[in-house]
Amino acid sequence: MRGAGRGLAAAILVWLAGAGLGRAADPIELWTDGTLAFGGREIGGETAAEVRLGEGGDIGLWNVQSSLLFHPHPGFAWGPGLKFERQRPADGSFLDERRFLLSGRWRSTRDTGARPDVRVQLEYRGREGRPRSWRLRLRPAVTMGPGQSAWTLNVSDEAFYDFETGTVAQNRLRIGPERRLTSTVGLLVYYMWVADHVDSCWETTHVVGTSWRFGVRTPTRGMAH
């Protein structure tokens, strides 16, 4: 399993270098987010915030969300949530969006080798100036590294299915090292290749980002970003 995980990571890195990073015309953005996880073994929650900066350094999007999570089994969690987002389109004025979320997560409880995890999230979107719609997000991921090491490698691919258009509207491929700073604080530094389906074509964006995770009575290790 460990060898397969390393082979997958190497293949993705080679593909990114050849197909993604070579396209200098694609925009580059900076993203950062932070998540606070709290609660006990059977029930808990998460509160998160995110900011995205465009090439000129202007804020293109920010959001906040909060979720209630139930843990019926070690490694599995599910629950509802709410999200508020403001996004700046090309004309420069922010548009608001409110979402109702229902998510489920499964992750391996192994402490060695490659640890897979999967997140599924159903969103009901209320967007300013657009009809309400549903969206499904599926994100398989794998975290690789020795069980006692503070460093791991995180690889994930997330697809966004839009029920309004009946198509996969976006795909995000992310890879980066993750560092456990303390027992309750973790930092992921990543590169992400984003592909958006616009007018029957795919438009790509390169993202360099950081993802912070803070835990209250919950160890950071094993909690995928």
C-alpha positions, 0 to 999 in steps of 0.5 A: 500500500505504501509503495502504491501511494508513493507511486501515485504521488510521483505520477501526479507530480510528473503530470503537474510539471508537464501539463499544468505548470508549463502553461504560464498564461493560466492565472495564479492565485493564493488561498488560505484557510483555517479550521477549528475542530472541537468536540468529543468522540461521539459528537463534535463540530468544525468552524472554518474560514477561507480567503482567496487572493487573485493575481493582483492581490485583491480579495476575490472570495471569502467564506465562513462555515460551521458544521455539526459532526456525528461520529458513529464509528472511529474514522467516520463522521457525518452531519449538517452545516451552513456556509456563507460566501462572498465572491467578486466576479469580473465586474468587481462587485461582490455577490453573496451565496448561502449554502446548506451542507450535508457531508460525510467523511471516512478516513483510515485509522491506520498510523503507518503507510498510506492512509486513504480518506473520502469526503462526500458533500451535498450542497443546496446553494442560494446564490445572488442573481441566480436560481437555487441549485444543488451540487455534489462534491466528491474528494478522495485523498491519501496521506502518506508518511511514517506513523511517528513522523511530524511530516506527511504528504497529502494528495487529493482530487475533488470533483464538483457535480452541478445538478443545474447543468448536469455536468462536472463543473470543477475539478481540483487536484491538490498535493503538498506536505503537511506538518503537525506543529503540536498535538492540536495544530497542523499546517498543510502547504499545497499546490492545487490545479483547478479546472473550471468547465465554462462554456463547453471548455475547461479553464485552468487556474494554479493555486498556491495555498496554506491550510491550518487546522486547530483542534480542541480536545481532538488530536490534529493527526488523521484529520484530513484538510 
